[in-house]
Amino acid sequence: MEGLGLHILMEFHDCPSKTLDDLEEIKQTMNDAALVSKATIIKSVFHKFSPQGITGVIVVSESHLAIHTWPEHGYAAVDFFTCNQDMDYNQAYNLLVLKLKSNTHSYQTIKRGNLQFKEAGHELSKY
């Protein structure tokens, strides 16, 4: 891993709405995803919205995993951020595909905290 971390943006489409709106199932699935990736779980917080949808975050020693579900669209977004190159996000991704029963899914990775960029004298924009 170059930089300080790796951010994996996971997309899960064509999931059963019942699965995406089941708070206990989503909690268990996300905690299982953290464990199979070899993350060290610190705390989990999940919230079920009315009439539907769930947001959850698992804080891990290596950073975090987060999920946001839209049952009415059969869609879930998962962010997986890690500063530990030994974590296996592919294991988490494969487990989420199965547990969310996603028929269409993808992910992309983004390297975060590229210190070489700053050290090379490039100006970082300030907002």
Secondary structure as the mmCIF struct_conf table of DSSP 4:
data_model
#
loop_
_struct_conf.conf_type_id
_struct_conf.id
_struct_conf.beg_label_comp_id
_struct_conf.beg_label_asym_id
_struct_conf.beg_label_seq_id
_struct_conf.end_label_comp_id
_struct_conf.end_label_asym_id
_struct_conf.end_label_seq_id
BEND BEND1 GLY A 3 LEU A 4
STRN STRN1 GLY A 5 HIS A 13
BEND BEND2 ASP A 14 ASP A 14
HELX_RH_AL_P HELX_RH_AL_P1 SER A 17 LEU A 20
TURN_TY1_P TURN_TY1_P1 ASP A 21 ASP A 21
HELX_RH_AL_P HELX_RH_AL_P2 LEU A 23 VAL A 36
TURN_TY1_P TURN_TY1_P2 SER A 37 LYS A 38
STRN STRN2 ILE A 41 LYS A 48
BEND BEND3 SER A 50 GLN A 52
STRN STRN3 ILE A 54 VAL A 60
TURN_TY1_P TURN_TY1_P3 SER A 61 GLU A 62
STRN STRN4 SER A 63 TRP A 70
HELX_RH_3T_P HELX_RH_3T_P1 PRO A 71 HIS A 73
TURN_TY1_P TURN_TY1_P4 GLY A 74 GLY A 74
STRN STRN5 TYR A 75 THR A 82
BEND BEND4 CYS A 83 CYS A 83
TURN_TY1_P TURN_TY1_P5 GLN A 85 ASP A 86
HELX_RH_AL_P HELX_RH_AL_P3 TYR A 89 LYS A 99
TURN_TY1_P TURN_TY1_P6 LEU A 100 LYS A 101
BEND BEND5 ASN A 103 ASN A 103
STRN STRN6 THR A 104 ARG A 112
HELX_RH_AL_P HELX_RH_AL_P4 LEU A 115 GLU A 119
TURN_TY1_P TURN_TY1_P7 ALA A 120 GLY A 121
HELX_LH_PP_P HELX_LH_PP_P1 HIS A 122 SER A 125
#
